[in-house]
Amino acid sequence: MQVATSSGKYSVKHYPDTIQSWKKEGNYFYFYTSATILEIRVISDKIVRFRYAADGQFQRDFSYALSEKLEESPENFDIREWQESFEIYTTAIRVFVARENLRITITDTEGRIINQDETGFHWQYYLQKGGKIVYCTKLIQEGEAFYGLGDKPTDLNLRGKRVENFGTDAYGYAKDTDPLYRNIPFYYGLHNGIGYGIFFDNTFRTLFDFGSEREDASSFWARGGEMNYYFIYGPELLKVAESYARITGTAELPPLWALGYHQCRWSYFPDSRVREIGKEFRQRGIPCDALYLDIDYMDGFRCFTWSPDGFPDPKKLLKDLSDDGFKTVVIIDPGIKVDPDYPIYQELVQKGYACKRADGALMEGDVWPGKCAFPDFTDPKVRDWWAGLFQDLTAYGVRGVWNDMNEPAVFELGTFPEDVRHDYDGENVSHRKAHNVYGHLMSKATAAGLKKHLMPRRPFVITRSAYSGTQRWSSVWTGDNMSTWEHLWLASVQCQRLSVSGLSFAGSDIGGFIGEPSGELYTRWIQLGAFHPLMRTHSASNDTGFDQEPWSFGPEYEAVVKSFIQLRYRLLPYIYTTFWQYAAYGTPMLRPLAFVAQDDPETHDLNHEFLLGDSILISHVSEAGMLEKSVYLPEGNWYYYFNDARYAGKQAVTIPTPLSEMPIFVKAGAVVPQYPDMEWVGQRKVEEMILQVYFGEGITHSILYEDAGDHYAYKTGQYNLVRFKQASEPGLFRLKKKFVGRFEADYRHHRLKIHGLPFRPTSCMVDGVAHELPAEALQAAIVEIQLPRNFEEIILR
Ligand code: GLC
């Protein structure tokens, strides 16, 4: 077959031929055709890696994505020979390799097809640039839906679309703009109730086609490197997500304050303005934890310096802010100003740490400071050096770092030219191979530096570009969006997509970065943002001078915005628990409904409904003037948050949407832990942990994870994992609580608020003893009971 390459030259596509021999080495299997070798590695019963040496030579087996902790657990696997194929089987799947052409068919143990090659692996020589373009083409199964792939600003289900990974500074992107900032070559397939994932660990430009070119075929390919992919069987999509995290790593717990509200702007300048913003928050009683300094805090945009006029005494400023409960996050870009008198530039060049062009000249390009040079973050020595640069910033009191422009962005060129050289941990490669990991490794070095210098505090890092695995050290935001209703919709799908792509700790610039939102749009965005793992307002207001703070749109909007930020703070124990699930198991924090109810086809194409954690369902208000919204509820029973009205699932319900409300539902049976009101994390001791309990028949489990919210004592057992089990039935409410851990929480008691009791209780038993309660309390719509922290069981009848 003749296919046009990007330069218009033609080159032949090559396909593997017949298997001539094979061998098994431990959990590795090798199949040899006349030119190609296929390596299959059984990592666990549900994870198998496929790697192809197109013409007989494997490349270095090296990856920036993989978790250092990736452990193999292959058990009870082996190979069987059939006339037409070889079959490698585990306790969960069977992998058939066709003798004739190396094509792969994967089934479950009952023989149901999970995933099947169409033409399978094939390649072309990339004559202009060197190496090969490597492809893999699969059959699309009946009714198959596709998810994943990072931050693509389009419908969650990618069926019918083609997308590409090549980190791009996509200022003012729109729906369907591609590529964007992130490079996450990982997708899910879902058909016939079966979910699986494919992680194509290749850092070159990668492309994915889900039936856009040909209706019944999906393909992924890369303009270089190896065909090297991990197949992950679910069948539950959430289990696929957890296995992907097993491969690419899990996040560490952030400091609790990082789950609070963040206020940012390009730029708060000078220091007096930052102080004013802080004062406004405290005077108005609007909770806020983080304040950001965008590029203008620096001296002429030189990283690791401070503007002598705008920020003459940063240490004092950060101390005063900190005394008032604010944590300061500063931006650090990769571009280092070319300035012979600037020590960081001198060191960068003298040590040979800057990226160079093919012929040895410095890679120079314009960014904010003008002409810049750029550290080669693919060199471990450079990462160490960079990490060391955070010593002074942290000594000044900086608590978090924001890495931007690291696709890498260059003004005239877009990004680096392809001939730029990179160390790539000793491999010495061109930018074609290093581009998609540049921001990944920059944020890695930043996080390492912050962690070291902030010790024993936990670091907070936010990055714009990312590769698979960035979740191990950084959060992300969706980039330079716009103040439009369409972008509010995008923020929702992008954060859900990031979440199932390993990057749960994500948020959007609330209100939009470019442009000016109306009060209504800003308020609706805050409502959605309150349920995103990262909640940050940011805007580029330098030119027009308008403000985008919670109080900027008048008292009517301010009141609603404040109530949602307060709700966010009350929900912190629930959100932190959800983060813990993500950190411990890789479970996505935001769960699109398709991931929660994959057997229900109604959910497969839903874009704007998701669960945050186990029990809270959100459907944000997505249009101006919207008076009501239809929300599809998955199986189970659901309480409308604002009035406790109960709805049965597996149907769409219509909910009025006054400005002060957004459709929020809580799953029947759930226990949602809450803090009392606070204006910032650490403001005062938490006197009681509120437990919002929603009556549900049958057995339901909920959890609460808690620790000090900072530092690392949790790693040596200073945490509590509280498990709740509700086992209620008509006429009986019963909640059990079990507890493991050694963390001494400040609070001594719980306040239970029981919603939706379908009967009027007359008696209350706690740990087997009658608990006297005034009759009014028992008869109230929400039964409120204070119990000691160590209660184990409560029964109402
Ligand atoms: C980029 C970032 C934006 C930031 C600006 C100035 O556009 O995406 O968030 O405010 O640069 O640093």
Boltz pocket constraint, residues with backbone or C-beta under 6 A from the ligand:
constraints:
  - pocket:
      binder: B
      contacts: [[A, 265], [A, 266], [A, 294], [A, 295], [A, 331], [A, 404], [A, 405], [A, 464], [A, 479], [A, 480], [A, 513], [A, 538], [A, 539], [A, 540]]
      max_distance: 6.0
